[in-house]
């Protein structure tokens, strides 16, 4: 700036000197010419004074050029000032440069400043471009994160619904869409109450969302029943408010977890406790009553007393059996049961257990058919004898229990050498099982509703069969049934290899 | 005075047996059934003075038996004692509606059962004599 000011001052001085000089010369020339004509100025008319006029015109021209130059310098100075205000000018323009500025020097400096400014602008543009690229990368990352979050949400087995502060749908996964019967893409930003039909639980859920939003409650939960695929299901609904920066509720997240199965299990457990209590109390009632009768002297002769003692003993055994059954299932499930496997003949086991169940069947006038006719040459399985005996007893006693008087039971053993298994089946002419309930008969605590009145039970017997066969012996249980016609229950166990059997002592192979 | 007739209903034969011995030792006549359906037929034909029945039985439960008895004019006033292994199986209101005289929880005392039977029959006799 100092350079520009110096250049301007220099030009003012030079222009003034030149202009004054030219003016002086012109005036001097004019006066001299007029005086030469007798002291009057008549000479001006007759003789035009070319030189003075030229000097004066020259002076005026110089003054004009000087003014024009000054104006140009002022304009450049203004531009330089503007550049300085945006901090583009080089520091040399601000220093004490003693160099006298000329027009070329100023333009040169200005050019440099402009070039540097352009370089700076170019750098700034480069920076901005880099920031734009970064932002684009951020956008891509954010979009990918959003897609990941959506994938996670969509893959959750729980139904998830997000609504805004006006109860308009912001997000929902497929499970929620299936439950509430709407398509998320077509339903976004619609009020959730309008999306749901009048189905069981829907209005209760919408009310629950609204109440949670209004009360600004922390996560709250409620069990609500919905109808899905024409089945009544129970969901544990957990609702949480979404807060904005000012602490206002700006939305609600609802997660609905299907607890139908847990509820069924809970109900089965409750039923189990009830059944077990009843089953425990029944022999206990007999023991208690007979003991009291004995102590009160109501058994008046030796025969009656002996009979009473016998009843007490049998009921105590029954009580013990029930407790053992319950504990065995628990032990198998926890993997704590001791398993003592050896080659055993299914035919021999069947005959042993039939002797035990025979009197019970005779009481109900039920006949066993084809026993012994299906005996096979090699039917040895590698199994825990006591456990498989328990399995057979459970299947036989169930058959007797659910077969009306006059019915029959058929026991068969097959050996499938191609599959390397022995198969035992117990077919009865009993009440049968409805088709819809067959898949549950091996479930723990499960009892067929239609048959509950036919006989007492805890729902543990068949579960114990399944646990022993499948979990302990790697076998397979099976059932076929038709309501009102009868049922066939059975199991398959891997055959013991002949080499193993033949290497054992004869007594272990059932040959005495 | 004729012996009082008691109908004992339970699918547990040992329970029926011990109750029968207790009652016979105390000069009662005992008839028995294994389920509600059989008991209803027997009650209609034998018209017992009192019925002692188990709550949970196959074919027809104790409650179903009592409901059926209350609908049958010939035996609708017969007092009933219910034996149950389930403590909360019968609600108070249900007990009153079905006019179940007493509920005894298993395990029960035969002596206590006998005392209840005697009380109920005594009060019934008093009421009948006033009428």
Interface residues (C-beta under 8 A of the other chain):
Chain A: X274 X277 X278 X281 X282 X284 X285 X286 X287 X288 X289 X290 X292 X293 X296 X298 X299 X300 X304 X311 X315 X453 X454 X455 X456
Chain B: X11 X12 X14 X15 X17 X18 X19 X21 X22 X25 X56 X57 X58 X59 X60 X61 X83 X85 X86 X106 X107 X108 X109 X110 X111
